[in-house]
Amino acid sequence: MFDHISLGITNLEKSIVFYDAALKSLGINRIFASPDAGIVGYSGLGGVW
């Protein structure tokens, strides 16, 4: 079981598009994004940040 996973990326906007689509199929939706801080949060199935 994983409690927290952090992934390094080079393009936040492209990553948001990818993860929005990939996680939506699992019932997980984006609830927060702060591109200036490089943070995106998702909720569903226990929550993903």
Sine and cosine of phi, psi and omega as CSV:
sin_phi,cos_phi,sin_psi,cos_psi,sin_omega,cos_omega
0.00,0.00,0.69,-0.73,0.06,-1.00
-0.96,-0.27,0.69,-0.73,0.05,-1.00
-0.99,-0.10,-0.57,0.82,-0.08,-1.00
-0.45,-0.89,0.74,-0.67,0.06,-1.00
-0.77,-0.64,0.74,-0.68,0.04,-1.00
-0.86,-0.51,0.80,-0.60,-0.03,-1.00
-0.91,-0.41,0.78,-0.63,0.08,-1.00
-0.99,0.17,0.68,-0.74,-0.01,-1.00
-0.70,-0.72,0.23,-0.97,0.04,-1.00
-0.93,-0.37,-0.28,0.96,-0.01,-1.00
-0.65,-0.76,0.98,-0.21,-0.08,-1.00
-0.90,0.44,-0.68,0.73,-0.04,-1.00
-0.88,0.48,-0.71,0.71,0.04,-1.00
-0.91,0.42,-0.60,0.80,0.01,-1.00
-0.92,0.40,-0.64,0.77,0.04,-1.00
-0.87,0.48,-0.71,0.70,0.02,-1.00
-0.86,0.51,-0.73,0.68,-0.01,-1.00
-0.89,0.47,-0.79,0.61,-0.07,-1.00
-0.94,0.34,-0.54,0.84,0.11,-0.99
-0.83,0.55,-0.74,0.67,-0.03,-1.00
-0.94,0.35,-0.71,0.70,-0.06,-1.00
-0.91,0.41,-0.69,0.73,-0.05,-1.00
-0.98,0.20,-0.46,0.89,0.02,-1.00
-0.86,0.51,-0.60,0.80,0.01,-1.00
-0.91,0.41,-0.29,0.96,0.05,-1.00
-0.98,-0.17,0.09,1.00,-0.01,-1.00
0.99,0.14,0.36,0.93,-0.02,-1.00
-0.93,-0.38,0.79,-0.62,-0.06,-1.00
-0.86,-0.51,0.53,-0.85,0.04,-1.00
-0.94,0.34,0.75,-0.67,0.03,-1.00
-0.87,-0.49,-0.17,0.98,-0.09,-1.00
-0.42,-0.91,0.66,-0.75,0.12,-0.99
-0.51,-0.86,0.76,-0.65,0.08,-1.00
-0.74,-0.68,0.99,0.11,-0.05,-1.00
-0.83,0.56,-0.57,0.82,0.01,-1.00
-0.89,0.46,-0.58,0.82,0.01,-1.00
-1.00,-0.04,-0.18,0.98,-0.02,-1.00
0.96,0.30,0.54,0.84,-0.06,-1.00
-0.86,-0.51,0.69,-0.73,0.09,-1.00
-0.70,-0.71,0.68,-0.73,0.00,-1.00
-0.85,-0.53,0.61,-0.79,0.01,-1.00
-0.81,-0.59,0.46,-0.89,0.00,-1.00
-0.73,-0.69,0.58,-0.82,0.00,-1.00
0.71,-0.71,0.55,-0.84,-0.02,-1.00
0.78,0.62,0.67,0.74,0.04,-1.00
0.99,-0.16,-0.23,0.97,0.04,-1.00
1.00,-0.07,0.63,-0.78,0.02,-1.00
-0.69,-0.72,0.75,-0.66,0.05,-1.00
-0.84,-0.54,0.00,0.00,0.00,0.00
